[in-house]
Amino acid sequence: WINVDGPLTEDFPGVDTVDKLFTHVARLYGDKPALGTRELLEIYEEKQPNGRIFEKWVLGNYSWQTFAEIHEKIGRIASGLKSIVENGCRAVIFSETRADWFITAFSLFRINVPVVTVYATLGEEAIAQAINETEATLLITSAELLSKIAVIGKKCPTLRSLVYFRPVHFSKKIATVDIVKQQFRNVVSLDELEAHTNTVSEVSPAGRNDTAMIMYTSGTTGAAKGVILTHYNIVSSVAGLGAGIPIISHTDIYIGYLPLAHILEFAAELTCMTRGCRVGYSSPLTLHDRGAKIKPGTHGDCWALRPTIMAAVPAIMDRIFKAISDEVASAPRLMQELFRLNYERKRARYQEGYCSPFLDRIVFKRIRRLLGGKLRGVLSGGAALNPETQRFMNICMCCPVIQGYGLTETCAAVSIADVNDLSTGTVGPPVRCSRILLREWSEGGYTPFNDPPQGEVLVSGSNISPGYWKQPEKTAEDFVVIDGVRYFATGDIGEFREDGSLRIIDRKKDLVKLQHGEYVSLAKIETALLNCPLIDNICCYGDSLSSYLIALVVPNKKHLTEMAEQVDLSH
C-alpha cells in the first residue's frame, strides 16, 4: 500500500541533511518568531498535608527568538563545540524539553557530531548504558540534572566534556558544578559556548547517509535499544509528515511539552518549523491552569501561548478526558444532564458531518479554554488512542483529533489520518515517504487474504532506520528484505479498510495464548478498563499455563474513596 498521491520526490530541493534543512527554513522565514520560552518569575513552596514540599511557579509571558537569530546562534555554539570535541565523537543530550535542547542538537548537526538522546526521567543505570554503548565523549545536560551527572560520571569512562544549560530560574545556584568539574576535562555552560565567534561553515561536512541521531527507545518490549537515524531519514520523514498534515501553516502556534528525546516530539517540532510555525515550550506540569507546578490563581502555558496545534500521547488525553468528566460529575444534577444532552446532540451532528457553532460557543467554550481556546488540530501518537477518548476530545475541544502511526525505527512517519475523516480508530493512509506491506501471521489468524486484509505491518521507505546501535542480531531480526525491498517489521497487526486507511488492531507481543488455546489481546483489555473512573492505570498479564489473566491496577484515590464511603467501608 502506498499513498494515492504517489511517493514523495523532493519537498526541499537540494536539502539532504538536517542542518541544511534548518538553514533552508531560516532563509525562508528569517525574522519570524520561531522558539518561545516563558520566564519563571517566582517560585513558591507549598507544604502538603503529608509534610512534603511542592514547588509552585509563577510564569511570565513568552519571549521569542526568530529563525534568523537561532540560525546565527547555532553557528556560534557549533564554533564553541568544535574546541571541545574530536572527529568521530558522539554527544549525549540528557535534558528536559526546552529551546536549548533543540538549538544544541542543531549545533551538533552543523559540525557532524551524532546526537544520542535519552529521556530526562531515566534512572542512572539506563543513562550510563546509553553513554557507554555509544562511547560518547560529550554530555549535554541542564543545571537541574547536574546532581545525577555527579553520580553517573564515575560510571562512564569515555566522557571527557560536559556542557550545561542555565537554570530555569535565575536565583537557583548550581551547587554541584564544582563536583562535576573534578570528573570532566572540560565543563562549560551553553552561554559560554554561545559567546564564541561564528567560524564554522554554513554547510556541514555531513552526508545524507551519515548518522544524525541515535535515539534510545523507552524499552517497552525489553531493554532500551539505540535506533540509528541518518540525516536523510529525518529529512524524508519531515517531508512525508508535512505532506500528511497540510493544515499546518506559518500562522500556527505549536506547543512543545513532550520529551524531545522521543521521535514524535522531535519530528513534530521540526515539521511545524518547516512550515514557519512558532514553537512555544511547556511541560506536562505547567501545561494548563491546574498543572501540578502552577501556583493557584495564575495561568498555565496553554493560556499564555494560545496554541493552535499540539501533539499528544493517549495517556495525556486520557487524563484530560478524566479531568473533564470529573468536573462534569461534580456539577449539580441539572447541569450534568444539560451537558449530556448537548454532548449527544453535537456528537450526532458531528457523525453526520455537520458543525455545531452555537453549541461550541455556549456549551464547549469553557472546556476548550483548558488548552487555550484556539486549538484547530490535535495529533495523537505514541500508542493506540481509545475511540471514546478520541470522540470526546473531538467534540469538547471543537477541533479534529487525528491519530498518526509511526515508530522510532520509521523516524515517526508511517501513516496519518485525514483531518476530514470523522471515524475513530484509524491511523490513516501511508504518508508519502512510506510503503506498507502486510505480512501473514498464520498463528494469530491474520492474513492479507482476509476480508478486510490483515497482517503484520511492514514498512519501507527512505525514512527507515539503518538498524540498532551495536545490535546486529536484533537488526537482522527486525529489518527484513522481501523481493529486494528492505522493510522494518513493526510487530503490530494492521488492517486496511476499503478507503485505504490503516487500523492497528493488535500487537504480536500483546497477544497471549491462554490454557484453552485462544489468543487474548492484553492491550485491548487495558484500553477498555482504563475508561473505568476507578482506574488510573493498569497492566494485564497472562501465560499459556493459566486459563485467566491477572491485572496490576493503580486505583484512582478520589473515586475509590467515594465508593468506599457509599458502601460504608472504612478501610
C-alpha positions as CSV (number, residue, x, y, z in Angstrom):
1,W,0.0,0.0,0.0
2,I,1.3,3.5,-0.9
3,N,-0.2,7.0,-0.7
4,V,-2.7,7.8,-3.5
5,D,-0.6,10.8,-4.4
6,G,2.4,8.6,-5.0
7,P,5.9,8.6,-3.5
8,L,7.3,11.9,-2.4
9,T,10.2,13.0,-4.7
10,E,11.8,16.1,-3.1
11,D,10.0,18.5,-0.9
12,F,13.1,20.5,0.0
13,P,15.2,21.0,-3.2
14,G,18.9,20.4,-2.6
15,V,18.4,19.5,1.0
16,D,19.6,16.1,2.1
17,T,20.9,16.7,5.7
18,V,19.2,18.0,8.8
19,D,21.4,21.1,9.2
20,K,20.8,22.1,5.6
21,L,17.1,21.7,6.3
22,F,17.2,24.3,9.1
23,T,19.4,26.6,7.0
24,H,16.7,26.4,4.3
25,V,14.0,27.2,6.8
26,A,15.9,30.1,8.3
27,R,16.3,31.7,4.9
28,L,12.6,31.3,4.2
29,Y,11.3,32.7,7.5
30,G,14.1,34.9,8.7
31,D,12.7,37.5,11.2
32,K,9.6,35.5,12.0
33,P,9.4,34.2,15.7
34,A,10.4,30.6,15.9
35,L,11.1,29.3,19.5
36,G,9.4,30.7,22.6
37,T,10.0,30.3,26.3
38,R,8.2,31.6,29.4
39,E,10.2,33.4,32.0
40,L,10.0,31.9,35.5
41,L,9.2,34.9,37.7
42,E,8.8,33.4,41.2
43,I,8.9,30.0,43.0
44,Y,6.7,29.3,46.0
45,E,6.9,26.3,48.3
46,E,3.7,24.7,49.2
47,K,3.6,22.3,52.2
48,Q,1.3,19.2,51.6
49,P,-0.8,17.5,54.4
50,N,1.8,14.7,54.4
51,G,4.6,17.1,55.1
52,R,6.1,17.1,51.6
53,I,7.1,20.4,50.0
54,F,5.9,21.1,46.4
55,E,7.2,23.9,44.2
56,K,4.6,26.2,42.7
57,W,5.6,28.5,39.8
58,V,4.5,32.0,38.7
59,L,5.4,32.3,35.0
60,G,5.5,35.4,32.8
61,N,4.9,35.9,29.1
62,Y,6.6,34.0,26.2
63,S,9.7,35.6,24.8
64,W,10.7,34.7,21.3
65,Q,13.8,34.0,19.2
66,T,13.5,34.4,15.4
67,F,14.6,31.8,12.8
68,A,17.5,34.1,11.8
69,E,18.6,34.6,15.5
70,I,18.6,30.8,16.1
71,H,20.5,30.1,12.9
72,E,23.2,32.6,14.0
73,K,23.2,31.1,17.5
74,I,23.7,27.6,16.1
75,G,26.8,28.8,14.2
76,R,28.3,30.4,17.4
77,I,27.6,27.3,19.6
78,A,28.9,25.0,16.9
79,S,32.1,27.0,16.8
80,G,32.5,26.7,20.6
81,L,31.7,22.9,20.5
82,K,34.5,22.4,17.9
83,S,37.0,23.4,20.5
84,I,36.0,20.6,22.9
85,V,35.0,17.7,20.6
86,E,37.1,15.4,18.4
87,N,36.4,13.9,15.0
88,G,34.2,10.8,15.1
89,C,32.9,11.5,18.6
90,R,29.2,11.3,19.8
91,A,27.3,13.6,22.1
92,V,24.5,12.6,24.6
93,I,21.7,15.1,25.3
94,F,20.2,14.4,28.7
95,S,17.7,17.2,29.4
96,E,14.1,18.3,29.7
97,T,12.3,19.6,26.6
98,R,13.4,23.3,26.1
99,A,14.7,25.6,23.3
100,D,18.3,25.0,24.4
101,W,17.8,21.2,23.6
102,F,16.7,22.0,20.1
103,I,19.4,24.6,19.4
104,T,22.2,22.5,20.8
105,A,21.2,19.5,18.7
106,F,21.3,21.5,15.5
107,S,24.7,23.0,16.6
108,L,26.0,19.4,16.8
109,F,24.4,18.6,13.4
110,R,26.3,21.6,11.9
111,I,29.7,20.0,12.8
112,N,28.6,16.4,12.0
113,V,28.5,15.1,15.6
114,P,25.8,12.5,16.0
115,V,23.3,13.2,18.8
116,V,22.4,10.5,21.3
117,T,19.1,11.1,23.0
118,V,18.0,9.8,26.4
119,Y,14.9,10.6,28.5
120,A,15.4,13.1,31.3
121,T,13.3,10.8,33.5
122,L,15.5,7.7,33.1
123,G,17.4,6.2,36.0
124,E,21.2,6.3,36.4
125,E,21.8,2.8,35.0
126,A,19.8,3.5,31.8
127,I,21.6,6.8,31.2
128,A,25.0,5.2,31.8
129,Q,24.1,2.3,29.4
130,A,23.4,4.8,26.5
131,I,26.6,6.7,27.2
132,N,28.8,3.6,27.5
133,E,27.3,1.8,24.5
134,T,27.8,4.8,22.2
135,E,31.2,5.6,23.8
136,A,30.1,9.3,23.9
137,T,32.8,11.8,24.9
138,L,30.4,14.8,25.4
139,L,27.4,15.1,27.7
140,I,25.0,17.9,27.4
141,T,22.5,18.5,30.3
142,S,20.6,21.1,32.3
143,A,21.8,22.7,35.5
144,E,18.8,21.0,37.3
145,L,20.1,17.5,36.4
146,L,23.8,18.0,37.4
147,S,23.3,16.2,40.7
148,K,22.5,13.0,38.6
149,I,25.6,13.6,36.5
150,A,27.8,13.8,39.6
151,V,26.9,10.1,40.2
152,I,26.7,8.9,36.6
153,G,30.1,10.5,35.6
154,K,32.0,7.9,37.6
155,K,30.4,5.0,35.6
156,C,31.2,6.4,32.2
157,P,35.0,6.4,31.4
158,T,34.7,7.7,27.8
159,L,33.2,11.1,28.9
160,R,35.6,14.0,28.7
161,S,33.4,17.1,28.4
162,L,30.2,18.5,29.9
163,V,28.0,21.3,28.7
164,Y,25.2,22.5,30.9
165,F,22.1,24.8,30.3
166,R,21.5,27.7,32.6
167,P,19.0,27.1,35.5
168,V,15.3,27.7,34.6
169,H,15.2,30.3,37.5
170,F,18.0,32.9,37.7
171,S,18.1,32.7,41.5
172,K,18.9,29.0,41.5
173,K,22.5,28.2,42.5
174,I,24.3,25.4,40.7
175,A,25.6,23.6,43.7
176,T,27.2,20.6,42.0
177,V,29.3,22.3,39.4
178,D,32.5,22.0,41.5
179,I,31.9,18.3,41.9
180,V,31.4,17.6,38.2
181,K,34.4,19.7,37.3
182,Q,36.6,17.1,39.1
183,Q,35.2,14.4,36.8
184,F,35.4,16.1,33.3
185,R,38.3,17.6,31.4
186,N,36.0,20.4,30.1
187,V,32.9,21.8,31.9
188,V,31.3,24.8,30.2
189,S,27.9,26.5,30.1
190,L,25.9,26.9,26.9
191,D,26.2,30.6,27.5
192,E,30.0,30.4,27.3
193,L,29.8,28.4,24.0
194,E,27.4,31.0,22.6
195,A,29.9,33.8,23.2
196,H,32.2,32.3,20.6
197,T,32.6,34.0,17.1
198,N,30.9,32.1,14.3
199,T,33.7,30.4,12.4
200,V,32.1,27.2,11.1
201,S,30.9,26.7,7.6
202,E,27.2,27.2,6.9
203,V,27.4,23.9,5.0
204,S,28.0,20.9,7.3
205,P,30.5,18.2,6.3
206,A,27.7,15.7,7.0
207,G,26.5,13.4,4.1
208,R,22.9,12.2,3.6
209,N,23.8,8.7,4.9
210,D,25.8,9.9,7.9
211,T,24.3,9.2,11.4
212,A,22.4,12.2,12.7
213,M,20.9,10.7,15.8
214,I,20.9,7.5,18.0
215,M,17.6,7.6,19.8
216,Y,17.3,5.3,22.8
217,T,13.8,3.8,22.9
218,S,11.9,3.6,26.2
219,G,12.3,-0.1,26.2
220,T,8.6,-1.2,26.3
221,T,9.5,-4.6,24.8
222,G,12.7,-5.2,26.7
223,A,16.0,-3.4,27.2
224,A,16.3,0.0,25.6
225,K,17.7,0.0,22.1
226,G,19.7,2.7,20.3
227,V,17.9,3.4,17.0
228,I,20.2,4.9,14.3
229,L,18.7,7.6,12.2
230,T,20.6,9.1,9.3
231,H,20.3,12.7,8.1
232,Y,18.2,11.7,5.1
233,N,15.9,9.5,7.3
234,I,14.9,12.7,9.2
235,V,14.6,14.9,6.1
236,S,12.4,12.3,4.4
237,S,10.2,11.9,7.5
238,V,9.6,15.6,7.8
239,A,8.7,15.9,4.1
240,G,6.3,13.0,4.4
241,L,4.7,14.3,7.7
242,G,4.4,17.8,6.3
243,A,2.5,16.4,3.2
244,G,0.3,14.3,5.5
245,I,-0.8,17.3,7.7
246,P,-1.5,20.0,5.1
247,I,-3.4,22.2,7.6
248,I,-0.2,23.4,9.2
249,S,0.8,27.0,8.1
250,H,3.1,29.8,9.1
251,T,0.3,31.4,11.2
252,D,0.1,28.4,13.5
253,I,1.5,28.0,17.1
254,Y,2.6,24.6,18.3
255,I,3.1,23.8,22.0
256,G,6.0,21.6,22.7
257,Y,5.9,19.7,26.0
258,L,6.5,16.0,25.2
259,P,10.1,14.7,25.6
260,L,12.3,15.9,22.7
261,A,14.2,12.6,23.2
262,H,11.0,10.9,21.7
263,I,10.8,10.8,17.9
264,L,7.2,12.0,18.0
265,E,8.1,15.4,19.6
266,F,11.3,15.9,17.6
267,A,9.6,15.2,14.3
268,A,6.5,17.2,15.2
269,E,8.5,20.3,16.1
270,L,10.8,20.1,13.1
271,T,7.8,19.5,10.7
272,C,6.0,22.6,12.2
273,M,9.1,24.8,11.8
274,T,9.5,23.8,8.1
275,R,6.1,25.4,7.6
276,G,7.1,28.6,9.5
277,C,5.1,27.6,12.6
278,R,6.0,29.0,16.0
279,V,7.0,26.5,18.7
280,G,6.3,27.5,22.4
281,Y,7.8,25.3,25.1
282,S,5.9,23.9,28.0
283,S,5.9,20.8,30.3
284,P,3.2,18.4,31.4
285,L,3.4,20.0,34.9
286,T,2.7,23.6,33.6
287,L,0.5,22.8,30.5
288,H,-2.7,24.2,31.9
289,D,-4.0,26.2,34.9
290,R,-4.4,23.1,37.0
291,G,-0.9,21.9,36.3
292,A,0.9,20.5,39.3
293,K,3.6,23.3,39.2
294,I,1.3,26.2,38.5
295,K,0.5,28.4,41.5
296,P,-3.3,28.6,42.1
297,G,-4.7,31.8,40.7
298,T,-2.0,32.0,38.0
299,H,-2.1,30.7,34.4
300,G,-0.6,27.7,32.7
301,D,1.2,27.6,29.4
302,C,-1.8,27.0,27.2
303,W,-3.5,30.1,28.4
304,A,-0.3,32.2,27.8
305,L,0.5,30.7,24.4
306,R,-2.9,30.0,22.9
307,P,-1.6,27.1,20.7
308,T,-3.4,26.2,17.5
309,I,-1.6,22.8,17.0
310,M,-0.5,20.3,19.5
311,A,0.7,16.7,19.7
312,A,-0.4,14.4,22.5
313,V,0.1,10.8,23.6
314,P,-3.0,8.8,24.7
315,A,-2.0,8.9,28.4
316,I,-2.2,12.8,28.3
317,M,-5.6,12.8,26.5
318,D,-6.9,10.1,28.9
319,R,-6.0,12.4,31.8
320,I,-7.8,15.4,30.1
321,F,-10.8,13.2,29.4
322,K,-11.0,12.1,33.0
323,A,-10.4,15.6,34.4
324,I,-13.3,17.0,32.3
325,S,-15.5,14.0,33.2
326,D,-14.8,14.6,36.9
327,E,-15.7,18.3,36.6
328,V,-19.0,17.4,34.9
329,A,-19.7,14.8,37.5
330,S,-19.2,17.3,40.4
331,A,-21.7,19.7,38.9
332,P,-25.3,19.9,40.0
333,R,-27.5,17.1,38.5
334,L,-29.3,19.6,36.2
335,M,-26.0,20.8,34.7
336,Q,-24.8,17.2,34.3
337,E,-28.0,16.4,32.3
338,L,-27.7,19.6,30.2
339,F,-24.1,18.7,29.3
340,R,-25.0,15.1,28.5
341,L,-27.9,16.2,26.2
342,N,-25.7,18.8,24.4
343,Y,-22.8,16.4,24.1
344,E,-25.0,13.7,22.5
345,R,-26.6,16.4,20.2
346,K,-23.3,17.6,18.9
347,R,-22.0,14.0,18.6
348,A,-24.9,13.0,16.4
349,R,-24.4,16.1,14.2
350,Y,-20.7,15.6,14.0
351,Q,-21.1,12.0,12.8
352,E,-23.4,13.3,10.1
353,G,-20.7,15.8,9.0
354,Y,-22.3,18.9,10.4
355,C,-20.7,21.7,12.6
356,S,-22.4,23.0,15.8
357,P,-21.2,26.6,16.1
358,F,-23.9,27.6,18.6
359,L,-23.1,24.7,21.0
360,D,-19.4,25.4,20.6
361,R,-19.9,29.0,21.7
362,I,-22.4,28.3,24.5
363,V,-21.5,24.9,25.9
364,F,-18.0,23.8,25.0
365,K,-16.2,27.2,25.0
366,R,-15.2,26.9,28.7
367,I,-13.9,23.3,28.2
368,R,-11.9,24.4,25.1
369,R,-10.2,27.2,27.2
370,L,-8.5,24.5,29.2
371,L,-6.0,24.2,26.3
372,G,-6.0,27.8,25.3
373,G,-9.2,28.0,23.3
374,K,-7.6,28.3,19.9
375,L,-6.8,24.7,19.0
376,R,-7.6,23.7,15.5
377,G,-5.8,20.3,15.3
378,V,-4.5,17.7,17.8
379,L,-2.3,14.8,16.6
380,S,-2.2,11.7,18.8
381,G,0.7,9.3,18.5
382,G,2.9,7.0,20.6
383,A,0.2,4.4,21.3
384,A,-3.4,3.5,20.4
385,L,-6.0,6.1,21.3
386,N,-9.2,4.9,22.9
387,P,-12.0,5.6,20.4
388,E,-14.2,7.1,23.1
389,T,-11.5,9.4,24.3
390,Q,-10.9,10.5,20.7
391,R,-14.5,11.3,20.1
392,F,-14.8,13.1,23.4
393,M,-11.8,15.3,22.7
394,N,-13.1,15.9,19.1
395,I,-16.4,17.2,20.5
396,C,-15.2,19.1,23.6
397,M,-12.2,20.7,22.0
398,C,-14.1,21.6,18.9
399,C,-11.3,20.6,16.5
400,P,-10.1,17.4,14.7
401,V,-8.2,14.9,16.8
402,I,-6.4,12.7,14.4
403,Q,-4.2,9.6,15.0
404,G,-0.8,9.1,13.5
405,Y,1.2,5.9,13.4
406,G,5.0,5.6,13.5
407,L,7.9,4.2,15.4
408,T,11.4,5.4,16.2
409,E,12.7,2.9,13.6
410,T,10.5,4.6,10.9
411,C,11.5,8.1,12.1
412,A,7.9,8.7,13.2
413,A,6.4,8.5,9.7
414,V,4.2,5.6,8.6
415,S,0.6,6.9,8.3
416,I,-1.6,9.8,9.4
417,A,-5.4,10.0,9.4
418,D,-7.0,12.6,7.2
419,V,-8.3,15.7,9.1
420,N,-11.6,15.3,7.3
421,D,-12.1,11.7,8.4
422,L,-14.8,11.6,11.0
423,S,-14.3,8.0,12.0
424,T,-12.3,6.8,15.1
425,G,-9.7,4.1,15.4
426,T,-8.0,4.7,12.1
427,V,-4.4,5.9,11.6
428,G,-5.0,6.9,8.0
429,P,-3.3,6.1,4.7
430,P,0.5,5.8,4.4
431,V,2.4,9.0,4.3
432,R,4.2,9.7,1.0
433,C,7.6,8.7,2.2
434,S,6.4,5.2,3.3
435,R,5.2,2.0,1.7
436,I,3.3,-0.6,3.8
437,L,3.2,-4.4,3.3
438,L,1.0,-6.7,5.4
439,R,2.8,-10.0,6.2
440,E,0.8,-13.1,7.1
441,W,0.8,-14.3,10.7
442,S,-1.0,-17.6,10.4
443,E,-0.7,-18.5,14.1
444,G,-2.8,-15.5,15.0
445,G,-5.2,-16.0,12.0
446,Y,-4.1,-12.7,10.3
447,T,-3.5,-12.8,6.5
448,P,-3.7,-10.3,3.6
449,F,-6.3,-12.6,2.0
450,N,-8.8,-11.9,4.9
451,D,-11.6,-9.5,4.2
452,P,-10.5,-6.9,5.1
453,P,-6.8,-7.6,4.5
454,Q,-4.9,-8.1,7.8
455,G,-1.3,-9.0,8.8
456,E,1.8,-7.7,10.5
457,V,2.7,-4.2,9.4
458,L,6.0,-4.0,7.5
459,V,7.2,-0.5,6.4
460,S,9.8,0.5,3.8
461,G,11.0,3.9,2.5
462,S,13.8,6.4,2.8
463,N,12.7,7.1,6.4
464,I,13.6,3.6,7.6
465,S,16.5,3.4,10.1
466,P,19.7,1.5,9.1
467,G,19.3,-0.5,12.4
468,Y,20.2,-0.7,16.1
469,W,23.4,0.6,17.5
470,K,25.8,-2.4,18.2
471,Q,22.9,-4.9,18.0
472,P,23.4,-6.7,14.6
473,E,21.3,-9.8,15.6
474,K,18.3,-7.6,16.6
475,T,18.8,-5.6,13.5
476,A,18.7,-8.7,11.3
477,E,15.6,-9.9,13.1
478,D,13.6,-6.7,12.8
479,F,14.7,-5.4,9.4
480,V,14.0,-7.8,6.5
481,V,14.4,-7.9,2.7
482,I,11.4,-9.1,0.6
483,D,11.6,-9.1,-3.2
484,G,14.7,-6.8,-3.0
485,V,13.0,-4.2,-0.8
486,R,14.1,-3.6,2.8
487,Y,11.3,-3.4,5.4
488,F,11.1,-2.8,9.1
489,A,8.9,-5.4,10.8
490,T,6.8,-3.4,13.4
491,G,5.3,-6.3,15.3
492,D,1.9,-4.5,15.0
493,I,-1.1,-6.2,13.4
494,G,-2.8,-3.9,10.9
495,E,-6.0,-4.0,8.8
496,F,-6.7,-1.9,5.7
497,R,-10.2,-0.5,5.3
498,E,-11.9,-0.1,1.9
499,D,-10.9,3.6,1.7
500,G,-7.2,2.7,2.0
501,S,-6.7,3.8,5.7
502,L,-4.9,1.6,8.2
503,R,-6.2,0.4,11.6
504,I,-3.9,-1.1,14.2
505,I,-5.9,-3.9,15.6
506,D,-3.3,-5.8,17.7
507,R,0.3,-6.3,18.6
508,K,2.0,-9.7,18.3
509,K,3.7,-9.3,21.7
510,D,0.5,-8.2,23.3
511,L,-1.4,-11.4,22.2
512,V,-1.3,-14.2,24.8
513,K,-2.4,-17.7,24.3
514,L,-4.2,-19.0,27.4
515,Q,-4.6,-22.6,28.5
516,H,-7.7,-23.1,26.5
517,G,-5.8,-22.3,23.3
518,E,-7.4,-19.0,22.3
519,Y,-5.5,-15.7,22.0
520,V,-6.3,-12.7,24.2
521,S,-5.2,-9.1,23.4
522,L,-3.8,-7.6,26.6
523,A,-3.7,-4.1,25.0
524,K,-7.5,-4.2,24.2
525,I,-8.4,-5.2,27.7
526,E,-6.2,-2.5,29.2
527,T,-7.7,0.1,26.9
528,A,-11.3,-0.9,27.8
529,L,-10.7,-0.9,31.5
530,L,-8.9,2.4,31.5
531,N,-12.3,4.0,30.8
532,C,-13.4,3.0,34.4
533,P,-13.2,6.1,36.7
534,L,-11.8,3.9,39.5
535,I,-8.7,3.1,37.5
536,D,-5.8,5.5,36.8
537,N,-3.5,2.9,35.2
538,I,-3.5,-0.9,34.6
539,C,-1.1,-3.6,33.4
540,C,-2.6,-7.0,32.3
541,Y,-0.6,-10.3,32.3
542,G,-1.2,-13.8,31.3
543,D,0.6,-17.0,30.2
544,S,-0.1,-20.3,28.5
545,L,-0.3,-22.3,31.8
546,S,-3.3,-20.3,33.1
547,S,-6.9,-20.0,31.9
548,Y,-7.2,-16.4,33.2
549,L,-5.5,-13.1,33.2
550,I,-4.3,-11.0,36.2
551,A,-4.1,-7.2,36.3
552,L,-2.0,-4.8,38.3
553,V,-4.2,-1.8,38.9
554,V,-3.3,1.8,40.0
555,P,-6.6,3.0,41.5
556,N,-8.0,6.5,41.4
557,K,-7.8,7.5,45.0
558,K,-10.6,10.1,44.8
559,H,-13.2,7.8,43.2
560,L,-12.2,4.8,45.3
561,T,-12.7,6.8,48.5
562,E,-16.1,8.0,47.3
563,M,-17.2,4.4,46.5
564,A,-15.9,3.2,49.9
565,E,-18.0,5.8,51.6
566,Q,-21.1,4.8,49.6
567,V,-20.8,1.2,50.7
568,D,-19.7,2.2,54.3
569,L,-16.2,0.8,54.2
570,S,-13.7,2.5,56.5
571,H,-10.6,0.5,55.4
